[in-house]
Amino acid sequence: MNNNFLNLILKNTPPEVRTFDEAAFNKKNKENRAARDKANPPEPKPARVELNRLRSELFNLQQNATDCGIRVEQQTGNADLLETQLTEALKAKKQHEESGNLLGARNYEHQSLRLENELRTVTKLLRVRREQHSAAVRELLNWKKEFSPLLAELTKEVG
């Protein structure tokens, strides 16, 4: 018994049936969709549902912009803290060199190198966070420009 049904079907069907005309298929499909849409037009959404959707989008965009602003402030604080620690490490290194404690000076030199690397990393991340924040604010402003009139109209309509 042969369980490969596809081979059996392909062997027994003429080649003209197996060909596929994509243009004719798309044309027929477009006609069918147009007829279906004409027979069953989409129901308009109730004003309350649309208003809730718009308010939800606005809230999400506002929260995203606020969160990005908080991340920028946090990263700025991290950069300031690292700069302060680096300054203190360099001062301590200088004091240890002046007092003749070369081992302590070497320790602070390694610490200052580590802090400089961390500061570079934090500065790069701060630049990324600022770009994210400006993109979020830009997105919020564009949304308000596009949907504020509709939001006001739906708010008046719903009450």
N, C-alpha and C positions, 0 to 999 in steps of 0.2 A: 504494500500500500504506500502510495506517495503522499506525504504530508505537506509537500511544498505547493500550496495552492496557487501562489503567485505565478510560478512557472507554468502550471497547468492553464491558468487564465491567459497568460501572455502567449502560449503556444496556440491556443484555440481562437484567439481574436485576430481579426484582420488588422494590418498595420495602420490603415486610415483611422481606425477607432482609437488606437493608442496614441496618436499625435495630439498635441495640445496647442491650441491657438490662443495665446495669451491676450492679444488685442480683442478678439471676439469675446473672450470670457470677461474681460474688464468692461467692455461695452454692455454686455448683457447684465452683468452685475450692477453697473451704474443705473441701467433702466429699472431693474428690480428694486434697488434702493430708493429711487425717485418715486416709484409707484407705492412702495411701502410707506414712505414719509408723507406722501399725499393722502393716503388712506388713513394713516394714524399720525397726525401731527403731534409733536411733543407737547405735553401739558405745561403751561407756564407754572413756575414755582410760586408758591404763596409768598407774599411780601415779607412775612415774618421769617421764613426760612432763609431768604436771600439776605435780609438784614442781619440775622444771626451769623451767617457765613461771613459777611463783610466785617462785622464787629470782631469776629474771631481772628480773621486775617490781620486786621489792624492791631489787635492786642498782641498777636504773635510777633509782628514786625516791631512793635514798640518794645516788647520784652527783649528781642534779639539785639536791638540797638542799645538798650540799657545794659544788657549783659556784656556786650562788646566794650562799652565804655568802662564798665567795672574792671574788665580784664586789662584794659590799657592802664588804668590807674594802679592796679596791682603790679603790673610789670614795671611801671615807672618807679613805684616804691621799691621793688627789688633792685632795680638799677641804682637808685640813690643809695640804698643800703650797701651794695657792693662797692660803690665809689667811696663811701665813708670808711668801710673796712680796709679798702686798698690804701687810702690815705693814712690810716692809723698804722697799717703794717709797714709802710714806707718810713713813717716817722720812727717807729720802734726799731726798724733796721738801722736807721741812721744813729739812733741813740746807742745801740749795741756796738756799732762800729766805732763810735767815739770813745766808748768805755773800754774797748779792747776785747769785747766778748764776740769773737768771730763765729763761734758755733751758733750763738743766738742770732747774729746778723744773717748767717746762712739760712737758718730756719725761717726767718721773716722774709728773706728773699724768695724762698720756695713758696711761701704762703702768698706773697704778692704776685708771683707768676700764676699760681692757681686762681687767684682772684681776678687777674687780668683776663684769663681764659673764660672764666665764668661771666665776667662783664661783657665780653664780646658776644657770647652766646645769648645772654639776656638782651643785649642791644638788638641783635638780629630778631629775636622773638618779639621784642617791643615794636620793631618796624612792621612785622607781620600783623601784630595785634592792631596797630594803628590803621593799616590798610583794611583789615576786616571791619573795624569800627566805621571807617568812612564809607565802605561799601554798604554796611547795614543802614547807616543814616541816609545814604543816597537812595537805597531801595525803599525806605519808609517815605521819603519825600516824594519819590515818583508815584508810589501807591496813593498817597494823599492827593496828589495832583490829578490822578486818573479817576479815583473812586470817591472823593469827597462829595461831589455833587450828587452822585447816586445814593450815597449814604444819607445825606441830608434829606433827599427826596423820600427815601424809604422810611426814615425816622418820622417825617411829617405824616406819611401815609398810614403807618402803623399806629403812631401816637404814643 
